[in-house]
Amino acid sequence: MFAPTKIWRRWHKKINVNQKRYAVASALAATAVPGLVMARGHKVDRLAEIPLVVDSKIIDNLDKTKKAVQLLKALGALGDVLRVKSSRHVRPGKGKLRNRRYVQKRGPLIIYDTKQPMIRAFRNIPGVELCSVHSLNLLQLAPGGHLGRFVIWTSDALKNLDSVFASKKGFHLPRGVATNPDITRIINSDEIQSHLRDKIPRPKKQGPKLNPLRNPRAMFKLNPYAAAQRRTAIVNALKKAEKPKKETKKVVDPNKKKKFQARKLVLRKSRRSFSKSLNA
């Protein structure tokens, strides 16, 4: 909508509850796939495993940011925090004037069971977010609609995850479409390949139609002997050009002049006789 914000702008769009639950379940499943997590840009190469689960006794008693940083370093997740810190930059455009001056990447998401002092310990670390397992947020699990957020679970939160979805009446967790995720192996198996039709070859591109009388290459395709004919014609032309021209002297017939004078006399006599006949 143009101009200042109005109260009748369509701020929210209603979505079915089960659809939102399905999206949350899919986003949670994507956090356990290392390929999707790395594709989203997170640095997880130094982690022991994905999903990363930490004992609740260790993480719940943290009360200082310094201890939280040491824990992230021990887990191998500090590289992702440093990536977030280095990505902070000034937003381009008018958003700078609207209290959204700086932009930065998203770091690890810590999912806990109950509120503990560790919330205050992690909240000042750039990029780190916290979320309760009883109120999972889709915008945090898949920011920008991109699956594969790097999630650190507490052991209590992971135990209570099944009970969270089990308590939702009328909703069944989605099942995997394929039991074997190795799709290339399935496609290349003999069972699948035996039912496929043969590969259709690509039609050859037909080039432009050429005139063989003007285009030598087109003529050579039609008549292979044309190349030899052309070569001999060029050689003969060069030889003819190299030969000196013979000077030919004009032979004058001596009786030609007498014959011409005799014809003139005959014409004069015929004219005179014709004029006399007319006068008579």
Kinemage of the C-alpha trace (Angstrom):
@kinemage 1
@onewidth
@group {chain A} dominant
@subgroup {mainchain}
@vectorlist {calphas} color= white
{ca met a 1} P 0.000 0.000 0.000
{ca phe a 2} L 1.231 3.492 -0.864
{ca ala a 3} L 1.697 6.356 1.620
{ca pro a 4} L 1.756 6.092 5.450
{ca thr a 5} L 0.626 2.866 7.076
{ca lys a 6} L -3.119 2.557 7.626
{ca ile a 7} L -5.077 0.397 10.038
{ca trp a 8} L -6.989 -1.256 7.195
{ca arg a 9} L -3.859 -2.600 5.552
{ca arg a 10} L -3.847 -6.404 5.340
{ca trp a 11} L -1.293 -7.024 8.051
{ca his a 12} L -1.875 -10.751 8.586
{ca lys a 13} L -3.016 -13.683 6.511
{ca lys a 14} L -4.869 -16.555 8.139
{ca ile a 15} L -3.405 -20.028 7.601
{ca asn a 16} L -4.797 -23.361 8.739
{ca val a 17} L -3.435 -24.497 12.107
{ca asn a 18} L -2.424 -27.942 10.820
{ca gln a 19} L -0.572 -26.306 7.922
{ca lys a 20} L 1.487 -24.247 10.370
{ca arg a 21} L 2.181 -27.354 12.445
{ca tyr a 22} L 3.234 -29.219 9.301
{ca ala a 23} L 5.644 -26.364 8.438
{ca val a 24} L 7.136 -26.383 11.952
{ca ala a 25} L 7.645 -30.175 11.799
{ca ser a 26} L 9.324 -29.881 8.379
{ca ala a 27} L 11.601 -27.077 9.601
{ca leu a 28} L 12.576 -29.171 12.647
{ca ala a 29} L 13.393 -32.148 10.418
{ca ala a 30} L 15.574 -29.941 8.201
{ca thr a 31} L 17.686 -28.850 11.199
{ca ala a 32} L 18.927 -32.461 11.467
{ca val a 33} L 20.238 -32.608 7.865
{ca pro a 34} L 23.890 -31.412 7.719
{ca gly a 35} L 23.669 -30.611 3.991
{ca leu a 36} L 20.766 -28.198 4.470
{ca val a 37} L 22.429 -26.575 7.500
{ca met a 38} L 25.659 -25.992 5.574
{ca ala a 39} L 23.760 -24.797 2.505
{ca arg a 40} L 22.158 -22.097 4.635
{ca gly a 41} L 25.635 -20.745 5.428
{ca his a 42} L 26.226 -22.018 8.965
{ca lys a 43} L 29.743 -23.093 9.948
{ca val a 44} L 29.236 -26.553 11.424
{ca asp a 45} L 32.362 -28.350 10.208
{ca arg a 46} L 33.844 -28.530 13.743
{ca leu a 47} L 30.728 -29.955 15.420
{ca ala a 48} L 30.715 -33.485 16.787
{ca glu a 49} L 27.259 -34.253 15.346
{ca ile a 50} L 24.051 -32.765 13.997
{ca pro a 51} L 21.572 -32.342 15.668
{ca leu a 52} L 23.731 -31.041 18.527
{ca val a 53} L 22.333 -32.060 21.940
{ca val a 54} L 23.846 -30.678 25.170
{ca asp a 55} L 23.193 -31.963 28.668
{ca ser a 56} L 20.693 -29.719 30.455
{ca lys a 57} L 22.779 -29.722 33.663
{ca ile a 58} L 25.657 -28.033 31.802
{ca ile a 59} L 23.729 -25.409 29.901
{ca asp a 60} L 20.963 -24.512 32.390
{ca asn a 61} L 23.299 -23.308 35.132
{ca leu a 62} L 25.139 -20.782 32.972
{ca asp a 63} L 24.726 -17.257 34.348
{ca lys a 64} L 27.526 -15.297 32.643
{ca thr a 65} L 28.100 -14.464 28.968
{ca lys a 66} L 31.779 -15.351 29.346
{ca lys a 67} L 30.872 -18.914 30.360
{ca ala a 68} L 28.376 -19.152 27.475
{ca val a 69} L 31.109 -18.193 24.992
{ca gln a 70} L 33.437 -20.813 26.474
{ca leu a 71} L 30.711 -23.439 26.083
{ca leu a 72} L 30.134 -22.515 22.429
{ca lys a 73} L 33.885 -22.718 21.830
{ca ala a 74} L 34.039 -26.162 23.436
{ca leu a 75} L 31.133 -27.371 21.306
{ca gly a 76} L 32.762 -26.022 18.094
{ca ala a 77} L 29.913 -23.548 17.448
{ca leu a 78} L 31.876 -20.348 18.039
{ca gly a 79} L 32.860 -20.122 14.351
{ca asp a 80} L 29.214 -19.569 13.436
{ca val a 81} L 28.959 -16.761 16.013
{ca leu a 82} L 32.064 -15.068 14.604
{ca arg a 83} L 30.563 -15.357 11.107
{ca val a 84} L 27.488 -13.489 12.340
{ca lys a 85} L 29.583 -10.825 14.029
{ca ser a 86} L 31.609 -10.123 10.875
{ca ser a 87} L 28.452 -9.928 8.738
{ca arg a 88} L 27.012 -6.880 10.547
{ca his a 89} L 26.715 -3.955 8.106
{ca val a 90} L 24.619 -0.856 7.453
{ca arg a 91} L 21.381 -1.578 5.647
{ca pro a 92} L 21.102 -0.046 2.160
{ca gly a 93} L 18.083 2.147 1.469
{ca lys a 94} L 15.538 4.038 3.555
{ca gly a 95} L 15.422 1.348 6.253
{ca lys a 96} L 18.353 3.145 7.916
{ca leu a 97} L 15.968 5.941 8.913
{ca arg a 98} L 13.319 3.580 10.320
{ca asn a 99} L 15.131 2.029 13.298
{ca arg a 100} L 16.510 -0.801 11.153
{ca arg a 101} L 19.952 0.630 10.529
{ca tyr a 102} L 22.060 -2.536 10.836
{ca val a 103} L 21.676 -5.985 9.269
{ca gln a 104} L 23.381 -9.228 10.233
{ca lys a 105} L 23.140 -12.975 9.617
{ca arg a 106} L 21.425 -15.491 11.888
{ca gly a 107} L 23.482 -17.672 14.215
{ca pro a 108} L 22.641 -20.761 16.282
{ca leu a 109} L 19.206 -21.241 17.851
{ca ile a 110} L 19.140 -22.710 21.383
{ca ile a 111} L 15.973 -24.627 22.244
{ca tyr a 112} L 15.387 -25.150 25.999
{ca asp a 113} L 12.684 -26.762 28.123
{ca thr a 114} L 12.184 -24.342 31.029
{ca lys a 115} L 13.448 -20.837 31.656
{ca gln a 116} L 16.826 -20.802 33.369
{ca pro a 117} L 19.584 -18.238 34.063
{ca met a 118} L 21.222 -19.263 30.743
{ca ile a 119} L 18.732 -17.013 28.883
{ca arg a 120} L 20.526 -13.939 30.274
{ca ala a 121} L 23.920 -15.500 29.522
{ca phe a 122} L 23.240 -16.075 25.791
{ca arg a 123} L 21.117 -13.025 24.940
{ca asn a 124} L 24.085 -10.672 24.483
{ca ile a 125} L 25.951 -12.915 21.994
{ca pro a 126} L 25.365 -11.697 18.417
{ca gly a 127} L 23.245 -14.005 16.265
{ca val a 128} L 22.292 -16.387 19.090
{ca glu a 129} L 18.547 -16.793 19.687
{ca leu a 130} L 16.617 -18.779 22.290
{ca cys a 131} L 13.262 -20.533 22.009
{ca ser a 132} L 11.169 -22.766 24.272
{ca val a 133} L 10.316 -26.225 22.988
{ca his a 134} L 6.692 -25.599 24.037
{ca ser a 135} L 6.379 -22.527 21.786
{ca leu a 136} L 8.446 -23.262 18.685
{ca asn a 137} L 8.562 -20.352 16.267
{ca leu a 138} L 8.607 -21.046 12.533
{ca leu a 139} L 10.267 -17.689 11.812
{ca gln a 140} L 13.182 -18.760 13.998
{ca leu a 141} L 13.405 -22.335 12.700
{ca ala a 142} L 13.380 -21.245 9.032
{ca pro a 143} L 14.258 -17.534 8.790
{ca gly a 144} L 13.356 -16.045 5.427
{ca gly a 145} L 11.686 -19.304 4.407
{ca his a 146} L 15.085 -21.058 4.180
{ca leu a 147} L 15.262 -24.461 5.871
{ca gly a 148} L 18.280 -25.705 7.805
{ca arg a 149} L 18.777 -23.472 10.864
{ca phe a 150} L 21.651 -24.513 13.137
{ca val a 151} L 19.930 -25.630 16.373
{ca ile a 152} L 21.475 -26.503 19.757
{ca trp a 153} L 19.113 -28.661 21.840
{ca thr a 154} L 19.103 -29.194 25.576
{ca ser a 155} L 18.531 -32.823 26.522
{ca asp a 156} L 15.268 -32.030 28.366
{ca ala a 157} L 13.904 -30.120 25.366
{ca leu a 158} L 14.614 -33.023 23.024
{ca lys a 159} L 12.858 -35.475 25.373
{ca asn a 160} L 9.740 -33.304 25.534
{ca leu a 161} L 9.581 -32.718 21.767
{ca asp a 162} L 7.418 -35.784 21.117
{ca ser a 163} L 4.971 -34.803 23.839
{ca val a 164} L 4.584 -31.336 22.280
{ca phe a 165} L 3.248 -32.745 18.991
{ca ala a 166} L 1.383 -35.616 20.685
{ca ser a 167} L -0.677 -33.130 22.715
{ca lys a 168} L -1.997 -31.496 19.528
{ca lys a 169} L -5.297 -33.185 18.750
{ca gly a 170} L -6.201 -33.924 15.150
{ca phe a 171} L -2.612 -33.601 13.928
{ca his a 172} L -0.417 -36.474 12.811
{ca leu a 173} L 3.257 -35.977 12.117
{ca pro a 174} L 4.091 -36.229 8.399
{ca arg a 175} L 5.804 -39.407 7.269
{ca gly a 176} L 8.719 -39.561 4.894
{ca val a 177} L 7.738 -40.110 1.276
{ca ala a 178} L 10.806 -42.284 0.635
{ca thr a 179} L 12.314 -44.652 3.178
{ca asn a 180} L 15.635 -44.568 1.340
{ca pro a 181} L 16.910 -40.990 0.904
{ca asp a 182} L 19.522 -42.037 -1.690
{ca ile a 183} L 17.465 -40.986 -4.721
{ca thr a 184} L 20.257 -41.543 -7.261
{ca arg a 185} L 20.597 -45.164 -6.164
{ca ile a 186} L 16.835 -45.673 -6.536
{ca ile a 187} L 16.752 -44.136 -10.020
{ca asn a 188} L 19.737 -46.154 -11.256
{ca ser a 189} L 18.456 -49.465 -9.844
{ca asp a 190} L 17.552 -52.278 -12.240
{ca glu a 191} L 13.930 -52.301 -11.067
{ca ile a 192} L 13.359 -48.690 -12.143
{ca gln a 193} L 15.553 -48.746 -15.260
{ca ser a 194} L 13.803 -51.836 -16.665
{ca his a 195} L 10.479 -49.955 -16.848
{ca leu a 196} L 11.849 -46.801 -18.473
{ca arg a 197} L 11.686 -46.189 -22.198
{ca asp a 198} L 14.824 -45.645 -24.262
{ca lys a 199} L 16.360 -42.243 -24.343
{ca ile a 200} L 15.103 -40.148 -27.255
{ca pro a 201} L 18.068 -38.619 -29.114
{ca arg a 202} L 18.024 -34.910 -29.711
{ca pro a 203} L 17.085 -33.881 -33.254
{ca lys a 204} L 20.019 -32.488 -35.173
{ca lys a 205} L 19.827 -28.793 -35.881
{ca gln a 206} L 19.434 -28.086 -39.574
{ca gly a 207} L 21.674 -25.316 -40.784
{ca pro a 208} L 20.781 -22.617 -43.308
{ca lys a 209} L 20.165 -23.674 -46.901
{ca leu a 210} L 23.136 -22.664 -49.085
{ca asn a 211} L 23.269 -22.065 -52.822
{ca pro a 212} L 25.904 -24.444 -54.299
{ca leu a 213} L 26.444 -22.171 -57.315
{ca arg a 214} L 27.611 -19.393 -55.001
{ca asn a 215} L 28.910 -21.316 -51.983
{ca pro a 216} L 31.942 -23.555 -52.747
{ca arg a 217} L 31.463 -25.705 -49.600
{ca ala a 218} L 27.895 -26.557 -50.539
{ca met a 219} L 29.085 -27.452 -54.068
{ca phe a 220} L 31.857 -29.705 -52.710
{ca lys a 221} L 29.247 -31.649 -50.670
{ca leu a 222} L 27.118 -32.221 -53.775
{ca asn a 223} L 29.971 -32.786 -56.217
{ca pro a 224} L 33.304 -33.922 -54.704
{ca tyr a 225} L 34.989 -33.487 -58.119
{ca ala a 226} L 34.095 -29.757 -58.098
{ca ala a 227} L 37.169 -29.038 -55.964
{ca ala a 228} L 39.470 -30.514 -58.644
{ca gln a 229} L 37.631 -28.631 -61.411
{ca arg a 230} L 37.933 -25.382 -59.530
{ca arg a 231} L 41.631 -25.995 -58.906
{ca thr a 232} L 42.369 -26.702 -62.578
{ca ala a 233} L 40.377 -23.642 -63.660
{ca ile a 234} L 42.456 -21.438 -61.346
{ca val a 235} L 45.717 -22.976 -62.588
{ca asn a 236} L 44.723 -22.475 -66.249
{ca ala a 237} L 43.759 -18.878 -65.581
{ca leu a 238} L 47.125 -18.202 -63.955
{ca lys a 239} L 49.002 -19.793 -66.854
{ca lys a 240} L 47.024 -17.765 -69.356
{ca ala a 241} L 47.801 -14.569 -67.478
{ca glu a 242} L 51.527 -15.355 -67.414
{ca lys a 243} L 51.797 -15.951 -71.205
{ca pro a 244} L 52.907 -12.805 -73.211
{ca lys a 245} L 50.437 -11.655 -75.848
{ca lys a 246} L 51.570 -12.008 -79.514
{ca glu a 247} L 51.566 -8.805 -81.554
{ca thr a 248} L 49.597 -9.441 -84.788
{ca lys a 249} L 50.226 -7.124 -87.775
{ca lys a 250} L 47.332 -6.218 -89.961
{ca val a 251} L 47.683 -7.570 -93.499
{ca val a 252} L 46.382 -5.042 -96.030
{ca asp a 253} L 44.994 -6.429 -99.269
{ca pro a 254} L 46.511 -4.393 -102.211
{ca asn a 255} L 43.498 -5.004 -104.458
{ca lys a 256} L 41.023 -3.845 -101.805
{ca lys a 257} L 41.297 -0.158 -102.812
{ca lys a 258} L 40.803 -0.920 -106.546
{ca lys a 259} L 37.720 -3.022 -105.788
{ca phe a 260} L 36.241 -0.187 -103.751
{ca gln a 261} L 36.833 2.371 -106.564
{ca ala a 262} L 35.260 0.020 -109.129
{ca arg a 263} L 32.136 -0.291 -106.979
{ca lys a 264} L 31.893 3.489 -106.724
{ca leu a 265} L 31.999 3.829 -110.545
{ca val a 266} L 29.275 1.197 -110.932
{ca leu a 267} L 27.055 3.056 -108.460
{ca arg a 268} L 27.570 6.361 -110.250
{ca lys a 269} L 26.692 4.894 -113.621
{ca ser a 270} L 23.518 3.260 -112.221
{ca arg a 271} L 22.410 6.580 -110.707
{ca arg a 272} L 22.955 8.453 -113.973
{ca ser a 273} L 21.000 5.915 -116.007
{ca phe a 274} L 18.170 6.030 -113.468
{ca ser a 275} L 18.001 9.853 -113.625
{ca lys a 276} L 17.937 9.826 -117.492
{ca ser a 277} L 15.032 7.367 -117.467
{ca leu a 278} L 13.082 9.609 -115.152
{ca asn a 279} L 13.670 12.733 -117.331
{ca ala a 280} L 12.565 10.925 -120.456
